[in-house]
Amino acid sequence: MGTIKENYQMMFTTYPDLVNIQELKEMLGIGVNLAYRLVRNNTIPSIKVGREYKIPKRNVIAYLTKND
């Protein structure tokens, strides 16, 4: 895949720069429990604001495009 910047311009263009758990769930096509597990384990880095997680869209793209 391309760089994060290139992927950022092509992937998930209809989503805001910071997404919540519900949007993360939709983006990845996963359930709510797995979405919470990914952010709580810092697999996808996020920021907790009050009781809600805010996930930078670039972190979701980085998670999907990493080459392990």
Residue pairs with C-beta under 8 A, 6 or more apart in sequence:
1 7
1 65
2 10
4 58
4 61
4 62
4 65
7 61
7 65
8 57
8 58
8 61
11 61
11 64
12 27
12 57
12 60
12 61
15 23
15 27
15 57
16 23
16 57
17 56
17 57
17 58
18 47
18 54
18 55
18 56
18 57
19 27
19 54
19 55
19 57
19 60
20 52
20 53
20 54
20 55
21 32
21 35
21 36
21 39
21 52
21 53
21 55
22 32
23 55
24 30
24 35
24 38
24 39
24 44
24 55
24 60
25 31
25 32
25 35
27 60
28 35
28 60
28 64
30 38
36 53
37 43
38 44
38 63
39 45
39 46
39 53
39 55
43 63
44 55
44 59
44 60
44 63
45 55
45 56
45 59
46 53
46 54
46 55
46 56
46 59
47 53
47 54
47 55
47 56
48 54
